[in-house]
Amino acid sequence: MTTPRSMVPDPDHVLAESSAWMWVPPEARTVETDEFLLVAYPEHFSDPTVATRWRSERPADALIDDVLDAAHGLGRDAVSFFELGEATRPPDLERRLRERGAELTETLAVLALDLTRGVPDLDVPPDLEVRRVADLDDLRAADRIDVEVFGGSHADEDALAATAARLADDHRYLVLRDGTPVGTAGHVVAGATVRLWGGAVVPAARHTGAYRALLDRRLREGAGAGCTMALVKGRVETSAPVLLRAGFSAYGEVRAYRLARR
């Protein structure tokens, strides 16, 4: 894999893009205020209740209580993903969450890559096939991989059918070796940024080029759509090292906490 010689995207722009990024499918329910966004995804998601976009000057405890109450109003007894980063306000929100017993569940690196000089050579192994998710069978395969990698539970057939109805507008892929799906990932084009999401490779296929194959396909699709920057929130233990070797630069972290309502 050849590391590209790329320009480094502006840090303020990257962090603003990262803060604005939140996927809300039609079946999700939301509570949005001037201070936060709460999203209740379907229950089978590995992180079904996410709180993000913190913009408050009130005391952290009052804000936490409001979010937990809002989650309870949506039928959830816990917020599984308090998403915190450098732009979080109030600045003591993370400290107060920890002091109230919140569990740190995940740390993600905010990573970006300049695409104006093209897509880096990722040395994708020739025995891998990357194809777009096209039907219910492909969705079932992607769902199996997601649950194995991220946790949660399997989507039922109604949920898969609802997702299948949107496939023409989705950009999601499977990577296969010898005809067997071993990974999945997707992307969204948002203006001049291609947002890379959901990269997952089953443990048995890691370190074999499968993640690089998915990354290569999505970067090429983004560049072809006119995007000048790729943005991703990568797990520090798994995908982030691969992305850094591919030429991405790090711009901070997103930390996720879980806290139940008492």
N, C-alpha and C positions, 0 to 999 in steps of 0.2 A: 504494500500500500504506500503510495507516494503522498507525502504531506504537501498540500497546496501552498503556494505563495499568495496569500490573500490579504486584502485590507481588513482592518479590524473595525467592525461596526461601532457606532457611537454608543457609549455605555448608557447615557440617558435614554436614547431611543430604544435600546434593547430592553431596558427595565420597564419602560412605559408599555412596550408591546407585550412583555411578559405579564404585567399587571392586568392588562385589558383582556387577556386570553382566558376565556371560560366557555366551555362547550355546554349548551343547554338544549337537549333534544326535545321534541314536542311532548314526549311523555313525562318529562320532568316537571316538578312544581317548584316555584321560586318565591322567595320573599326578598325584595330589593328595597333598600332605603338609601338615604344619602350617606350612611355610615358603613354599610356592608351589603354583600350579596350572599344569600343562602339558597342552595340548590339541593332539592331532594330528588335524587335519581331513583330509578326502580330498585327494589330491595335486593335484587340479585347482584348488583354491582359490588365490587370489592370495597369501595368507599361510597356508600349510598347517600351520605349527607355531607355536603361540602360548604364551608363558610369562607369567604374571601373578600377582596376589595375593601380593605380596612381604611376608612377615612373619617376618623372621629377624634374629637378633642375631649370627649367625656372620660371619666374614670374607667379604667379597663374592666373592673368588676361589673359595673353597670352595663357595659357593652356585652360582656360574656353572658350575663343573665338574660339580656334581651335576645341574644342569638339562641340560647338554649330554650327559652320560652317560645320563640318562633319555630324552632325545630319541633318542639312538642305539639304546637298547633298543626304541624304537618304530619303528625303521627309518629315522630321519631323521638326516642328517648336519649339519643346521644348525637353529637356531631362527630363524625368519624374522621373528618379532614378539616381542621382549622388550618388554612393555608396562610403562612406568614413569611414575609420576606423583608428586604431592606426598606421598602416603602410603607410598611405597616405603621398605622397610626391608630391609637396611641403607642408610643415606643415601648411602654412597659407591658403591652398585652401578652407577649410571650412569657415574660417572667411571671405574671399573675396566673397564666394558665398552668405553668409548672407548679406554682405554689398551691394551686387548687387541685392538684393531682392529675393533671393531663399527662397522657403518655405520648412521647415522641415516637411516631410510627414510621416515618419516612423522611429522608433528606434527598432533595433533588437539586441538581446543578442547573442553573440557567445558562444555556449555551447558545451561541449564535455564530453563523458563518456568512461571510460575504460571498455572494454569488455573481458579482459583476465580472469576475474573471473566469467564470465557468465552473464546472463541477470537478472536484478532485478525482484522481484515479484511485478507486478503492480496491482494486485488485480482486474483483468478485470471482470466486471459483466458477469454472464453466459448467460444473455438474448441478448447479442450482437454477431453478426456474422461478421467476417472480411473475405472478399474474394477478389481475384485479379480481377482487371478490365479486362474483357474478350472480350467485343464486343461493337458495337456502342451504344446500349441501356445503357450499363454501362458508356460509355464516356459521353453520354448526361446527365446522373445523376451526374457524377463528375463535369461536366461543370456547371450545375445548382447550385451546392454547392459552387464551386469556385466563381461564380459571386455574390452569396448572401453574401459570407464572405469577399472576397477581392475586389469586384467591377469589373469594366470593363464591357464588353458586351459579349453576348453569341457567341461562335464559330459557324460559319456556317457549313453546311453539308460537304462542301469540306474540310474544316480544320479538322473536326472530322474524315473524311475518311482517310486523310493523317496520323493522329495520330493513327487510328486503324491499319494501315498498319505496324506500329512499335510495336504493343502491345506484340508480342512474345518476344521482347527484353526489354520491359519496366517492371518496378516493381512499379505498382500503385494499390491502394486498395480502396475499399469501405467498410465502416462499416455500418451495417444495424441493425435496431431494429424493430421487427415484420414485417420484409420483406421490410421496407422502408429505403432507403439510407439516412443517417444523417451526414456522414462525408467522407472525402477522404484524401489520403496522398500517398506519394511515397518515393522511396529511390534509390540511385545509389551506386554501389560498385566501389570505386576508390582505387586500391591497397589494403592496409590494413585498409582503412577507409570506413565506410558506411555513406553516406551523406543523411540526412533525409530532405525531402523537401515537401512543399505544404500541410502541415497538416491543415485541415479546417473542422470545425464542425459547423453545422447550430446553430444559437443562441438558438433555442428551445431545443436542445439536449446537450448543454454545462453543465458541472458539473454532468454528468451522467455516466462517464467512457468511452465515445466514443473516446476521444482523447487518453486515456490510451490504449485502445484496438488497435488502429492504431499504437501507439508507440511500444507496445509489439510485434506485428507482424513484424514490420520492424527491431527491434533489434534482434529478433530471426533469421530472414532471414540473417541479416548481420553477426551475430555470426556463423551461419551455413556455410556462404561463407568464413569463416576464418578471418573476420575483427577483429582487436584488439581495434578499437576506433570507436565510433559513434560521428558524428559532425552535428550540426544543428544551424541555425540562427532563433531564436524564437522571436516572438513579445513580447515585454516586458509586455504588458498589459494582454495577454491571455495565450499563450503556454509556455512562459518562466517559470512562477511559477510552472506549472505542471512538467516541465522538471527538475527543480531544486529539487523538492520533490522526483523525481525518481532517484536522485543521480548524475545528471549532474553537472559539475562545470562551472562557468562563466569565460570567458577570455577577456572580453571587449565588446564593442558595435560596431554595424554598423549603421550609420545614413544615411538616404536617404533624398535628397533635390530635389525639382523640380525647374527648371529655364527655362524660355522661351527665345527664341532668339528675339532680338529687332532690 
